[in-house]
Amino acid sequence: MRRSLFHMPLCGLTLGLAIAAPLSGLHWAGPLAGKPLAYAWLAVTLSAWLTRGLHLDGLSDICDGAAAHVNPERFWTIVKDSRVGTFGAAGVCLYVLGQVALLSEALRGREPLTAALAIIWVVCFGRVCGVLFGFAHRRLIRPGLGGLFLAGATPLCAAWAIAVALGVALVLNFQCATPYSGLLAAGASCITTLLLLIPLSRLGQAVGGINGDFLGAAILLGETAAALSLALFL
């Protein structure tokens, strides 16, 4: 499991292709042409289905725990509880609705290939953010299944994740009609991710550790940052 974290960016690429390929085909054939909202909803739904909602579960647990982390012990008790609370449900709903809205704006008027690359960028960038978040907080990793996975967050793993993200950003930029718009969106994704992940980082420090739920939340926040940046700058 420790060695598998190295492959997370490539898993993001594979997952992005699995989501974008059939939707791009439907876009090219006509059913999804001019319907960015439907395209975005299908993309978010496919992502949740293919990942079995694993990252959504992590985001839900973190939102529930963060709402009442009066002390670390109470936080981890809530996080380990399989039941979903009000804040967990609200967090998942806000993520899904936000991602559909942002992706629909990013995909509006795009050619099928550009739309596919946008989806791939969002999904891949989220996994890259997960790797980098784990690397930045490797001293806070708690024992458990998530800890076994996050133990692979080495400097080499982080450098590889950055290289994969840069490669995808360059391909996206090459396909964009406006010069450097893809790289601008990629840069904005990085800045927005920092703003979104700072509260998650501070939470991990306050409760004395991070686990797989933190990783799932970091991945989804990275996807949100990427979708927002595409909607604004692509």
Secondary structure, DSSP 8 states (H G I E B T S, - for coil): -TGGGGGHHHHHHHHHHHHHHHHHHHHHHSTTTT-HHHHHHHHHHHHHHHTTTHHHHHHHHHHHHHTT-SSHHHHHHHHH--S--HHHHHHHHHHHHHHHHHHHHHHTT--HHHHHHHHHHHHHHHHHHHHHHHHHTGGGB-SSHHHHHHTT--HHHHHHHHHHHHHHHHHHHHH-SSTTHHHHHHHHHHHHHHHHHHHHHHHHHHTT-B-HHHHHHHHHHHHHHHHHHHHHH-
